[in-house]
Amino acid sequence: MGHRIVPAALIALLVIFHAQLWFGRGSVPSVAKMADELAAQKLRNTQAQLANDRLAAEVRDLKEGLDMVEEKARGELGMVKPNEIYVQITKK
């Protein structure tokens, strides 16, 4: 009977470790899910970084010159210079 205990104990340990691999914390499905979440978060971070870069460039332009201010005033507020005629073209 003593010679059956060691293989039985080793098989029990193998079953426990195998169960941990598939169902426990840090299991294969759990790691795959976390990898997907990480990829999605990296994509959101990249998009946010691009938006931040655009805003930083706009702030820099506003601080450095009046061209950007004039462009915003014309585009967003419809302002015109003296002696100019405002023409708006719409698509049908």
TIKOLVO-109079 format. One record per residue: x, y, z of N, C-alpha, C in turn; residue number from 1; residue in three letters. Coordinates in steps of 0.1 Angstrom, whole numbers. Example, Ala and Ser with C-alpha at 12.3 -4.5 7.8 and 13.67 -1.06 7.14 Angstrom:
BEGIN
<rec n_u="132" n_v="-57" n_w="78" ca_u="123" ca_v="-45" ca_w="78" c_u="132" c_v="-33" c_w="78" i="1" aa="ala"/>
<rec n_u="128" n_v="-22" n_w="71" ca_u="137" ca_v="-11" ca_w="71" c_u="129" c_v="0" c_w="79" i="2" aa="ser"/>
This chain:
BEGIN
<rec n_u="8" n_v="-12" n_w="0" ca_u="0" ca_v="0" ca_w="0" c_u="9" c_v="13" c_w="0" i="1" aa="met"/>
<rec n_u="20" n_v="12" n_w="6" ca_u="29" ca_v="24" ca_w="6" c_u="34" c_v="28" c_w="-8" i="2" aa="gly"/>
<rec n_u="35" n_v="19" n_w="-17" ca_u="40" ca_v="22" ca_w="-30" c_u="29" c_v="28" c_w="-39" i="3" aa="his"/>
<rec n_u="17" n_v="28" n_w="-34" ca_u="6" ca_v="35" ca_w="-42" c_u="3" c_v="49" c_w="-37" i="4" aa="arg"/>
<rec n_u="8" n_v="53" n_w="-26" ca_u="5" ca_v="66" ca_w="-20" c_u="13" c_v="77" c_w="-28" i="5" aa="ile"/>
<rec n_u="25" n_v="74" n_w="-32" ca_u="33" ca_v="84" ca_w="-39" c_u="27" c_v="87" c_w="-53" i="6" aa="val"/>
<rec n_u="24" n_v="77" n_w="-61" ca_u="17" ca_v="80" ca_w="-74" c_u="4" c_v="87" c_w="-72" i="7" aa="pro"/>
<rec n_u="-4" n_v="83" n_w="-62" ca_u="-17" ca_v="89" ca_w="-60" c_u="-15" c_v="104" c_w="-56" i="8" aa="ala"/>
<rec n_u="-6" n_v="107" n_w="-48" ca_u="-3" ca_v="120" ca_w="-43" c_u="2" c_v="129" c_w="-55" i="9" aa="ala"/>
<rec n_u="10" n_v="123" n_w="-64" ca_u="15" ca_v="130" ca_w="-76" c_u="3" c_v="133" c_w="-86" i="10" aa="leu"/>
<rec n_u="-5" n_v="123" n_w="-87" ca_u="-17" ca_v="125" ca_w="-96" c_u="-26" c_v="136" c_w="-90" i="11" aa="ile"/>
<rec n_u="-28" n_v="136" n_w="-77" ca_u="-37" ca_v="146" ca_w="-71" c_u="-31" c_v="160" c_w="-73" i="12" aa="ala"/>
<rec n_u="-18" n_v="161" n_w="-71" ca_u="-11" ca_v="174" ca_w="-73" c_u="-12" c_v="179" c_w="-88" i="13" aa="leu"/>
<rec n_u="-11" n_v="169" n_w="-97" ca_u="-12" ca_v="172" ca_w="-111" c_u="-26" c_v="177" c_w="-114" i="14" aa="leu"/>
<rec n_u="-37" n_v="171" n_w="-108" ca_u="-50" ca_v="175" ca_w="-111" c_u="-53" c_v="189" c_w="-105" i="15" aa="val"/>
<rec n_u="-47" n_v="192" n_w="-93" ca_u="-49" ca_v="205" ca_w="-87" c_u="-42" c_v="216" c_w="-95" i="16" aa="ile"/>
<rec n_u="-30" n_v="213" n_w="-99" ca_u="-23" ca_v="223" ca_w="-108" c_u="-30" c_v="225" c_w="-121" i="17" aa="phe"/>
<rec n_u="-35" n_v="214" n_w="-127" ca_u="-42" ca_v="215" ca_w="-140" c_u="-55" c_v="223" c_w="-138" i="18" aa="his"/>
<rec n_u="-62" n_v="221" n_w="-127" ca_u="-74" ca_v="229" ca_w="-124" c_u="-71" c_v="244" c_w="-122" i="19" aa="ala"/>
<rec n_u="-60" n_v="246" n_w="-115" ca_u="-56" ca_v="260" ca_w="-114" c_u="-53" c_v="267" c_w="-127" i="20" aa="gln"/>
<rec n_u="-47" n_v="259" n_w="-136" ca_u="-43" ca_v="265" ca_w="-149" c_u="-56" c_v="269" c_w="-157" i="21" aa="leu"/>
<rec n_u="-66" n_v="261" n_w="-156" ca_u="-78" ca_v="264" ca_w="-164" c_u="-89" c_v="272" c_w="-157" i="22" aa="trp"/>
<rec n_u="-90" n_v="271" n_w="-143" ca_u="-101" ca_v="277" ca_w="-136" c_u="-97" c_v="287" c_w="-125" i="23" aa="phe"/>
<rec n_u="-85" n_v="287" n_w="-121" ca_u="-80" ca_v="295" ca_w="-110" c_u="-77" c_v="309" c_w="-114" i="24" aa="gly"/>
<rec n_u="-71" n_v="316" n_w="-104" ca_u="-66" ca_v="330" ca_w="-106" c_u="-54" c_v="329" c_w="-115" i="25" aa="arg"/>
<rec n_u="-54" n_v="337" n_w="-126" ca_u="-43" ca_v="337" ca_w="-135" c_u="-44" c_v="325" c_w="-145" i="26" aa="gly"/>
<rec n_u="-57" n_v="320" n_w="-147" ca_u="-59" ca_v="309" ca_w="-156" c_u="-58" c_v="314" c_w="-171" i="27" aa="ser"/>
<rec n_u="-57" n_v="305" n_w="-180" ca_u="-55" ca_v="308" ca_w="-194" c_u="-67" c_v="317" c_w="-199" i="28" aa="val"/>
<rec n_u="-80" n_v="314" n_w="-196" ca_u="-90" ca_v="323" ca_w="-201" c_u="-89" c_v="337" c_w="-194" i="29" aa="pro"/>
<rec n_u="-86" n_v="337" n_w="-182" ca_u="-85" ca_v="350" ca_w="-175" c_u="-73" c_v="358" c_w="-181" i="30" aa="ser"/>
<rec n_u="-62" n_v="352" n_w="-184" ca_u="-51" ca_v="359" ca_w="-190" c_u="-55" c_v="364" c_w="-204" i="31" aa="val"/>
<rec n_u="-62" n_v="356" n_w="-212" ca_u="-67" ca_v="360" ca_w="-225" c_u="-76" c_v="372" c_w="-224" i="32" aa="ala"/>
<rec n_u="-85" n_v="372" n_w="-214" ca_u="-95" ca_v="383" ca_w="-212" c_u="-87" c_v="396" c_w="-209" i="33" aa="lys"/>
<rec n_u="-77" n_v="394" n_w="-200" ca_u="-70" ca_v="406" ca_w="-196" c_u="-61" c_v="412" c_w="-208" i="34" aa="met"/>
<rec n_u="-56" n_v="403" n_w="-216" ca_u="-49" ca_v="407" ca_w="-228" c_u="-58" c_v="415" c_w="-237" i="35" aa="ala"/>
<rec n_u="-70" n_v="411" n_w="-239" ca_u="-80" ca_v="418" ca_w="-247" c_u="-83" c_v="432" c_w="-241" i="36" aa="asp"/>
<rec n_u="-85" n_v="432" n_w="-228" ca_u="-88" ca_v="445" ca_w="-221" c_u="-76" c_v="454" c_w="-222" i="37" aa="glu"/>
<rec n_u="-64" n_v="449" n_w="-221" ca_u="-52" ca_v="457" ca_w="-223" c_u="-51" c_v="463" c_w="-237" i="38" aa="leu"/>
<rec n_u="-54" n_v="455" n_w="-247" ca_u="-53" ca_v="460" ca_w="-261" c_u="-63" c_v="471" c_w="-263" i="39" aa="ala"/>
<rec n_u="-75" n_v="469" n_w="-257" ca_u="-86" ca_v="480" ca_w="-258" c_u="-82" c_v="492" c_w="-251" i="40" aa="ala"/>
<rec n_u="-76" n_v="491" n_w="-239" ca_u="-71" ca_v="503" ca_w="-232" c_u="-60" c_v="510" c_w="-239" i="41" aa="gln"/>
<rec n_u="-51" n_v="502" n_w="-245" ca_u="-40" ca_v="509" ca_w="-253" c_u="-46" c_v="517" c_w="-265" i="42" aa="lys"/>
<rec n_u="-56" n_v="511" n_w="-271" ca_u="-62" ca_v="519" ca_w="-282" c_u="-69" c_v="532" c_w="-277" i="43" aa="leu"/>
<rec n_u="-76" n_v="531" n_w="-266" ca_u="-82" ca_v="543" ca_w="-260" c_u="-71" c_v="553" c_w="-256" i="44" aa="arg"/>
<rec n_u="-60" n_v="548" n_w="-251" ca_u="-49" ca_v="557" ca_w="-247" c_u="-43" c_v="564" c_w="-259" i="45" aa="asn"/>
<rec n_u="-42" n_v="557" n_w="-270" ca_u="-36" ca_v="562" ca_w="-282" c_u="-45" c_v="573" c_w="-288" i="46" aa="thr"/>
<rec n_u="-58" n_v="570" n_w="-288" ca_u="-68" ca_v="580" ca_w="-292" c_u="-68" c_v="593" c_w="-284" i="47" aa="gln"/>
<rec n_u="-67" n_v="591" n_w="-271" ca_u="-67" ca_v="602" ca_w="-261" c_u="-54" c_v="610" c_w="-263" i="48" aa="ala"/>
<rec n_u="-43" n_v="603" n_w="-266" ca_u="-30" ca_v="610" ca_w="-268" c_u="-31" c_v="619" c_w="-281" i="49" aa="gln"/>
<rec n_u="-37" n_v="613" n_w="-291" ca_u="-39" ca_v="621" ca_w="-304" c_u="-47" c_v="634" c_w="-301" i="50" aa="leu"/>
<rec n_u="-58" n_v="632" n_w="-294" ca_u="-66" ca_v="644" ca_w="-291" c_u="-59" c_v="654" c_w="-282" i="51" aa="ala"/>
<rec n_u="-51" n_v="649" n_w="-273" ca_u="-43" ca_v="658" ca_w="-265" c_u="-32" c_v="665" c_w="-273" i="52" aa="asn"/>
<rec n_u="-26" n_v="658" n_w="-283" ca_u="-16" ca_v="665" ca_w="-291" c_u="-23" c_v="675" c_w="-300" i="53" aa="asp"/>
<rec n_u="-35" n_v="672" n_w="-305" ca_u="-42" ca_v="682" ca_w="-313" c_u="-45" c_v="695" c_w="-305" i="54" aa="arg"/>
<rec n_u="-50" n_v="693" n_w="-293" ca_u="-53" ca_v="704" ca_w="-284" c_u="-40" c_v="712" c_w="-280" i="55" aa="leu"/>
<rec n_u="-29" n_v="705" n_w="-278" ca_u="-17" ca_v="712" ca_w="-275" c_u="-12" c_v="720" c_w="-286" i="56" aa="ala"/>
<rec n_u="-13" n_v="715" n_w="-299" ca_u="-9" ca_v="722" ca_w="-310" c_u="-18" c_v="735" c_w="-312" i="57" aa="ala"/>
<rec n_u="-31" n_v="733" n_w="-310" ca_u="-40" ca_v="745" ca_w="-311" c_u="-37" c_v="755" c_w="-301" i="58" aa="glu"/>
<rec n_u="-34" n_v="751" n_w="-288" ca_u="-30" ca_v="761" ca_w="-278" c_u="-18" c_v="768" c_w="-282" i="59" aa="val"/>
<rec n_u="-8" n_v="761" n_w="-287" ca_u="5" ca_v="767" ca_w="-291" c_u="2" c_v="777" c_w="-302" i="60" aa="arg"/>
<rec n_u="-6" n_v="773" n_w="-312" ca_u="-9" ca_v="783" ca_w="-323" c_u="-16" c_v="795" c_w="-317" i="61" aa="asp"/>
<rec n_u="-25" n_v="793" n_w="-308" ca_u="-32" ca_v="805" ca_w="-302" c_u="-23" c_v="814" c_w="-295" i="62" aa="leu"/>
<rec n_u="-13" n_v="808" n_w="-288" ca_u="-3" ca_v="816" ca_w="-281" c_u="7" c_v="823" c_w="-290" i="63" aa="lys"/>
<rec n_u="10" n_v="817" n_w="-301" ca_u="21" ca_v="822" ca_w="-310" c_u="17" c_v="833" c_w="-320" i="64" aa="glu"/>
<rec n_u="5" n_v="832" n_w="-325" ca_u="1" ca_v="841" ca_w="-335" c_u="-14" c_v="843" c_w="-336" i="65" aa="gly"/>
<rec n_u="-18" n_v="853" n_w="-344" ca_u="-31" ca_v="857" ca_w="-345" c_u="-38" c_v="850" c_w="-357" i="66" aa="leu"/>
<rec n_u="-31" n_v="842" n_w="-365" ca_u="-36" ca_v="835" ca_w="-377" c_u="-47" c_v="825" c_w="-372" i="67" aa="asp"/>
<rec n_u="-44" n_v="818" n_w="-362" ca_u="-53" ca_v="808" ca_w="-357" c_u="-66" c_v="815" c_w="-351" i="68" aa="met"/>
<rec n_u="-64" n_v="826" n_w="-344" ca_u="-75" ca_v="833" ca_w="-338" c_u="-84" c_v="838" c_w="-350" i="69" aa="val"/>
<rec n_u="-78" n_v="844" n_w="-360" ca_u="-86" ca_v="848" ca_w="-371" c_u="-93" c_v="837" c_w="-378" i="70" aa="glu"/>
<rec n_u="-87" n_v="826" n_w="-380" ca_u="-93" ca_v="814" ca_w="-386" c_u="-105" c_v="809" c_w="-378" i="71" aa="glu"/>
<rec n_u="-103" n_v="808" n_w="-365" ca_u="-114" ca_v="804" ca_w="-356" c_u="-126" c_v="814" c_w="-357" i="72" aa="lys"/>
<rec n_u="-123" n_v="827" n_w="-356" ca_u="-133" ca_v="837" ca_w="-357" c_u="-141" c_v="836" c_w="-370" i="73" aa="ala"/>
<rec n_u="-134" n_v="834" n_w="-381" ca_u="-141" ca_v="833" ca_w="-394" c_u="-149" c_v="821" c_w="-395" i="74" aa="arg"/>
<rec n_u="-143" n_v="809" n_w="-391" ca_u="-150" ca_v="796" ca_w="-392" c_u="-161" c_v="794" c_w="-383" i="75" aa="gly"/>
<rec n_u="-159" n_v="797" n_w="-370" ca_u="-169" ca_v="794" ca_w="-360" c_u="-179" c_v="805" c_w="-357" i="76" aa="glu"/>
<rec n_u="-175" n_v="818" n_w="-359" ca_u="-183" ca_v="829" ca_w="-356" c_u="-188" c_v="836" c_w="-368" i="77" aa="leu"/>
<rec n_u="-183" n_v="833" n_w="-380" ca_u="-188" ca_v="839" ca_w="-392" c_u="-183" c_v="854" c_w="-393" i="78" aa="gly"/>
<rec n_u="-172" n_v="858" n_w="-387" ca_u="-167" ca_v="871" ca_w="-387" c_u="-161" c_v="874" c_w="-401" i="79" aa="met"/>
<rec n_u="-162" n_v="887" n_w="-405" ca_u="-155" ca_v="891" ca_w="-418" c_u="-148" c_v="904" c_w="-415" i="80" aa="val"/>
<rec n_u="-138" n_v="906" n_w="-423" ca_u="-130" ca_v="918" ca_w="-422" c_u="-138" c_v="930" c_w="-428" i="81" aa="lys"/>
<rec n_u="-134" n_v="942" n_w="-425" ca_u="-141" ca_v="954" ca_w="-432" c_u="-139" c_v="953" c_w="-447" i="82" aa="pro"/>
<rec n_u="-149" n_v="957" n_w="-454" ca_u="-149" ca_v="957" ca_w="-469" c_u="-149" c_v="943" c_w="-475" i="83" aa="asn"/>
<rec n_u="-153" n_v="933" n_w="-467" ca_u="-153" ca_v="919" ca_w="-473" c_u="-168" c_v="916" c_w="-474" i="84" aa="glu"/>
<rec n_u="-171" n_v="907" n_w="-483" ca_u="-184" ca_v="902" ca_w="-485" c_u="-184" c_v="887" c_w="-482" i="85" aa="ile"/>
<rec n_u="-193" n_v="883" n_w="-473" ca_u="-194" ca_v="870" ca_w="-468" c_u="-203" c_v="861" c_w="-477" i="86" aa="tyr"/>
<rec n_u="-197" n_v="850" n_w="-482" ca_u="-205" ca_v="842" ca_w="-491" c_u="-204" c_v="828" c_w="-485" i="87" aa="val"/>
<rec n_u="-216" n_v="822" n_w="-484" ca_u="-217" ca_v="808" ca_w="-479" c_u="-222" c_v="799" c_w="-489" i="88" aa="gln"/>
<rec n_u="-215" n_v="788" n_w="-492" ca_u="-219" ca_v="778" ca_w="-502" c_u="-223" c_v="766" c_w="-495" i="89" aa="ile"/>
<rec n_u="-236" n_v="761" n_w="-498" ca_u="-241" ca_v="749" ca_w="-492" c_u="-242" c_v="738" c_w="-502" i="90" aa="thr"/>
<rec n_u="-240" n_v="726" n_w="-497" ca_u="-242" ca_v="714" ca_w="-506" c_u="-256" c_v="710" c_w="-506" i="91" aa="lys"/>
<rec n_u="-261" n_v="705" n_w="-518" ca_u="-275" ca_v="700" ca_w="-518" c_u="-275" c_v="686" c_w="-516" i="92" aa="lys"/>
